[in-house]
Amino acid sequence: MKKLAIVGGGIIGLTLVNYLDLTKYDVTLFDDPTGQATRASAGIISPWLSKRRNKKWYHLAKNGAAFYPKLIQDFSLPLSVYQQSGTLILRKDGELEPLRILAEERKQEAPEIGEIQLLDAAEVTAKLPLLKALPALSISGGGKLDGANYLAIMRQHAARKNITLHTGSVKIDRKKDHWLIDKADQPEAFDAIAICAGPGLSALLAPLGYKADIRAQKGQLLSFETPYKDSGNWPVAMLDGESDLIPFENGKILIGATHENTAGFDLTPTKEAFIQLKQKSVPFLSSPTFFEEHASSYRVGTRAYTSDFAPFFNCLPDDPTAVVASGLGSSGLTTGPYIGFLLAQYFNNDAQDWLDYQKPISTYISKE
């Protein structure tokens, strides 16, 4: 039986480890949760109306959203992790009808979009009372994922499978026909490796002579405690200006997130993030003092971005014993589980053509 190391216990790594054929591998998962984007995140699974021009990315995101029913069934994910809540999309005057037309077009290849409706202001506030009386486009297939709860559930599944779990930072080295993972000066040899360490990928690969096109981006979410006990049944809302409102059970309302390109790995909550999210969100909220009315806390994490804002996952150049994955950006909750599943297919000897979803790995990883 071969020994496989998975470095990174985020949304890719934990999905990958749970889809592996454990009759073929003795698996160790190495997880450094510091600043992990998934652990701090909650987001909307509703990629179909994105206007990004990258067709490969859209193909990946579309398939990532379509993968969720299988994921839910395979791991019995509860509503506290994922819920198909429906999505409300709020835009400036005159922009909703073109979005409806785009949704109808894309539904031909993505029936997961579900029912598409233009809602008037009264219908919007009836569905989500926190919103101001504004029209919106409703898509019934949209959903929401709590990243921290997802990781907790998938970690429990991994533990029940007797997969070895190691928490803390590691170093990676390549020695002839095997990989060495050094944890606290205790090196261990592996036959193969999957490196899914988000923005930490660059530092792990640099000693091996690889340069990765990855930058760290700070993201901050605000979590509000409100008295709305029926909030778990509300849809999510994508507000004009790249801000999301995500209701969870028992009055928990998340608003975010920021995209901070110069903060790197700094996880300090900031007043500036509070002000920015307030400015973006209040024009769409029924109460202009919502941010002051309810107690709030921060969720802060570090995303990984590439220069072209597209994720990648593939073997290291000229080394089929190692796969790498990173660059998920703000769509990681949509694409991450599917990427983990595809990597598991590779190790299970059932790989597909990954270039349907991305540019060649040489675009993002090169020898220095």
C-alpha positions in Angstrom: 0.0 0.0 0.0 1.4 3.4 -1.0 1.8 6.3 1.5 0.1 9.5 0.5 0.5 12.9 2.2 -2.1 15.6 1.8 -0.8 19.0 2.9 -3.7 21.4 3.6 -6.9 20.6 5.5 -9.1 23.2 3.9 -12.0 22.7 1.5 -9.9 20.9 -1.1 -7.8 18.7 1.2 -10.6 17.5 3.4 -12.8 16.7 0.4 -9.9 14.9 -1.4 -9.1 12.8 1.6 -12.7 11.6 2.1 -13.1 10.5 -1.5 -9.9 8.5 -1.6 -9.9 4.7 -2.1 -8.3 3.7 1.2 -7.6 0.2 0.0 -4.8 1.8 -2.2 -3.3 4.4 0.2 -2.2 4.9 3.8 -3.1 8.6 4.1 -1.8 11.3 6.4 -3.5 14.8 6.4 -1.3 17.7 7.5 -3.4 20.7 8.4 -2.2 24.2 9.5 -5.5 26.0 10.2 -3.9 29.4 10.8 -5.8 32.0 8.6 -7.5 29.2 6.6 -10.0 30.8 4.2 -12.6 28.0 4.4 -12.6 28.1 8.2 -13.4 31.8 8.2 -15.8 31.8 5.3 -19.5 31.4 4.5 -20.7 32.0 1.0 -23.2 31.7 -1.7 -23.2 28.7 -4.1 -24.8 30.4 -7.2 -22.2 30.9 -10.0 -24.5 30.9 -13.0 -24.9 34.6 -13.6 -21.2 35.5 -13.3 -20.0 37.7 -16.2 -16.4 36.6 -16.0 -15.1 36.0 -19.5 -13.0 33.0 -18.5 -15.1 30.2 -20.0 -12.9 27.5 -18.4 -13.5 29.0 -14.9 -17.3 29.1 -15.6 -17.2 25.5 -16.6 -15.5 24.5 -13.4 -17.8 26.7 -11.2 -21.0 25.4 -13.0 -19.9 21.8 -12.4 -18.9 22.6 -8.9 -22.4 23.8 -8.1 -23.9 20.8 -9.8 -21.6 18.5 -7.6 -23.3 19.6 -4.4 -26.2 17.2 -4.4 -23.7 14.3 -4.6 -21.6 15.8 -1.9 -24.6 16.2 0.4 -25.7 12.7 -0.1 -22.3 11.1 0.2 -21.6 12.8 3.6 -25.1 13.5 4.9 -24.4 17.2 5.2 -26.9 18.8 7.5 -28.6 22.2 6.9 -26.2 23.8 9.3 -23.5 23.1 6.6 -25.3 23.5 3.3 -28.8 24.6 2.4 -30.4 25.2 -1.0 -32.0 28.5 0.1 -32.5 30.2 -3.2 -30.7 33.4 -4.2 -31.9 37.0 -4.6 -29.8 39.2 -6.9 -30.2 43.0 -6.5 -29.0 45.3 -9.2 -29.3 48.8 -10.4 -32.4 49.9 -12.4 -32.6 48.3 -15.8 -30.1 45.5 -15.1 -32.4 42.8 -13.9 -34.1 41.9 -17.2 -30.8 41.3 -19.0 -29.8 39.1 -16.0 -33.0 37.1 -16.3 -32.3 36.5 -20.0 -28.8 35.4 -19.2 -30.2 33.0 -16.5 -32.6 31.5 -19.0 -29.8 31.0 -21.5 -27.5 29.3 -19.0 -30.2 27.2 -17.6 -30.1 25.2 -20.9 -26.8 23.7 -19.8 -27.3 24.1 -16.0 -30.7 23.1 -15.0 -29.5 23.3 -11.4 -30.4 27.1 -11.6 -33.9 26.1 -10.9 -36.9 28.5 -11.1 -36.1 32.0 -12.4 -38.3 34.9 -11.4 -38.3 38.7 -11.4 -39.7 39.8 -8.1 -41.2 43.1 -7.2 -40.3 45.1 -4.1 -43.0 43.6 -2.0 -42.2 40.0 -2.9 -38.5 40.7 -2.1 -39.2 41.9 1.5 -41.6 39.1 2.0 -38.9 36.6 1.2 -36.1 38.4 3.1 -37.4 41.1 5.5 -34.0 42.6 6.1 -33.9 44.0 2.6 -35.2 47.3 1.5 -38.2 47.3 -0.8 -36.4 46.8 -4.1 -37.0 44.5 -7.1 -34.7 41.5 -7.5 -34.1 38.4 -9.6 -34.8 35.1 -7.8 -33.0 31.9 -8.6 -34.3 28.9 -6.6 -31.2 26.7 -7.1 -28.8 28.9 -5.2 -27.5 27.8 -1.9 -25.3 28.7 1.1 -22.4 27.0 2.7 -20.8 27.5 6.2 -17.2 26.8 5.6 -16.2 26.2 9.2 -19.1 23.7 9.7 -18.2 21.9 6.4 -14.6 21.4 7.6 -15.8 20.1 11.0 -18.1 17.5 9.4 -15.5 16.4 6.9 -12.8 16.1 9.5 -15.1 13.9 11.5 -15.6 11.6 8.5 -11.8 11.5 8.0 -11.2 10.6 11.6 -13.8 7.7 11.4 -11.8 6.3 8.5 -8.7 6.2 10.6 -6.9 8.7 8.5 -3.9 10.1 10.4 -4.4 13.8 11.1 -1.5 16.1 12.0 -2.1 19.7 13.0 0.7 22.3 12.6 3.1 23.6 10.0 5.4 21.3 7.9 8.3 21.5 5.5 8.4 19.5 2.2 11.5 17.9 0.5 12.0 15.6 -2.5 14.5 12.7 -2.1 15.0 10.5 -5.1 11.9 8.4 -5.3 10.0 9.7 -2.3 8.7 12.8 -0.6 9.8 13.9 2.9 7.4 15.8 5.2 9.2 17.3 8.1 7.0 18.0 11.1 8.9 19.4 14.1 12.1 17.9 12.9 10.5 14.4 12.5 10.7 13.6 8.8 8.4 11.0 7.3 8.6 9.5 3.8 5.7 9.3 1.3 5.3 7.9 -2.1 3.0 10.7 -3.3 1.8 14.1 -2.2 -1.1 16.5 -2.7 -0.3 20.1 -1.7 -3.6 22.1 -1.2 -2.3 24.8 1.1 -4.0 27.8 -0.4 -1.8 30.9 -0.3 0.8 28.9 1.7 1.7 27.0 -1.5 4.4 29.4 -2.6 6.4 29.0 0.6 6.1 25.2 0.6 7.3 24.9 -3.0 10.1 27.5 -2.9 12.7 25.2 -1.3 12.0 22.7 -4.0 12.9 25.2 -6.7 9.4 26.1 -7.9 7.9 29.5 -8.2 4.1 29.8 -7.8 1.9 32.6 -9.1 0.0 33.0 -5.9 -0.8 36.1 -3.8 -2.5 36.2 -0.4 -5.6 38.3 -0.1 -7.2 39.1 3.3 -11.0 38.7 3.6 -13.2 39.9 6.4 -16.8 38.9 7.1 -19.2 40.3 9.7 -21.4 38.0 11.7 -24.5 39.6 13.3 -26.6 38.2 16.1 -30.3 39.2 15.4 -33.6 38.2 16.9 -35.0 36.8 13.7 -35.4 33.1 14.6 -36.9 32.2 11.2 -33.8 33.5 9.4 -32.7 29.9 8.5 -35.5 29.8 5.9 -34.5 33.0 4.2 -32.7 33.1 0.8 -29.3 34.6 0.4 -28.8 37.9 -1.3 -26.2 39.1 -3.7 -26.1 42.9 -3.4 -25.0 45.2 -6.2 -21.3 46.1 -5.5 -20.0 42.6 -4.6 -21.4 42.3 -1.1 -23.4 39.3 0.1 -26.0 38.9 2.8 -26.2 35.4 4.1 -28.8 34.4 6.7 -28.3 31.4 8.8 -30.3 29.8 11.5 -31.4 31.5 14.8 -30.8 35.0 13.6 -27.2 34.7 12.5 -26.7 37.1 9.6 -23.3 37.3 7.7 -22.4 40.2 5.5 -19.2 40.3 3.5 -16.6 40.0 2.4 -13.7 42.4 1.9 -11.0 41.8 -0.7 -7.8 43.3 0.7 -4.8 42.8 -1.6 -2.1 44.4 0.5 -2.8 42.9 3.9 -1.2 39.5 3.1 -1.5 37.1 6.0 -2.5 39.7 8.6 -5.6 38.4 10.4 -6.3 41.5 12.5 -10.0 42.6 12.3 -10.2 46.2 11.3 -12.6 49.1 11.7 -12.0 49.9 8.0 -13.6 46.6 7.1 -16.7 47.3 9.2 -17.0 50.7 7.5 -16.5 49.3 4.0 -19.1 46.5 4.5 -21.5 49.0 6.0 -21.2 51.4 3.1 -21.8 48.7 0.5 -24.7 47.0 2.3 -26.8 49.7 4.0 -28.3 51.0 0.8 -30.0 47.6 0.4 -31.1 47.1 4.0 -34.5 48.0 5.4 -32.9 49.5 8.5 -30.2 52.1 7.9 -28.9 51.4 11.5 -28.7 47.6 11.1 -24.9 47.6 11.8 -25.4 49.5 15.1 -28.6 47.6 16.2 -27.0 44.2 16.4 -23.9 42.7 18.1 -21.3 41.6 15.5 -18.1 39.7 15.3 -15.5 39.2 12.7 -14.4 36.2 10.6 -11.0 36.8 9.0 -9.2 34.5 6.6 -6.6 34.6 3.8 -7.6 33.6 0.3 -5.2 32.6 -2.5 -5.4 34.4 -5.9 -3.5 34.0 -9.2 -2.7 36.8 -11.6 -5.6 35.9 -13.8 -8.0 35.2 -10.9 -8.4 31.5 -12.0 -7.7 28.5 -9.8 -5.4 25.6 -10.8 -5.0 22.0 -9.9 -2.7 19.6 -11.6 0.5 17.6 -11.2 3.7 19.4 -10.7 5.6 19.9 -14.0 7.2 16.5 -14.9 6.3 14.9 -11.6 3.1 12.7 -11.5 3.6 11.8 -7.9 2.7 15.3 -6.7 -0.5 17.3 -7.3 -0.9 21.0 -6.4 -4.1 23.1 -6.1 -4.6 26.7 -5.2 -5.9 30.1 -6.4 -9.5 29.5 -5.5 -10.1 33.1 -4.6 -13.6 34.2 -3.6 -15.3 31.3 -5.4 -13.6 28.6 -3.3 -16.7 27.3 -1.7 -18.2 26.6 -5.1 -15.2 25.1 -6.8 -13.2 23.7 -3.9 -15.2 20.5 -3.1 -15.3 19.6 -6.8 -11.6 20.1 -7.2 -11.0 17.8 -4.2 -13.2 15.2 -5.8 -11.3 15.4 -9.1 -7.9 15.1 -7.4 -9.3 12.0 -5.6 -10.2 10.5 -8.9 -6.6 11.0 -10.1 -5.2 9.1 -7.1 -8.0 6.4 -7.5 -6.8 6.0 -11.2 -9.9 7.6 -12.7 -8.7 11.0 -13.8 -10.4 13.1 -16.5 -9.0 15.9 -18.7 -8.4 18.7 -16.2 -7.6 21.2 -19.0 -11.3 21.5 -19.6 -11.2 23.6 -16.4 -8.0 25.6 -16.5 -4.9 26.7 -18.3 -1.7 24.5 -18.3 0.0 24.2 -14.9 3.0 25.9 -16.4 1.0 29.1 -16.4 1.1 29.1 -12.6 4.0 26.9 -11.5 7.5 27.2 -12.9 11.1 26.1 -12.1 13.2 28.9 -10.8 
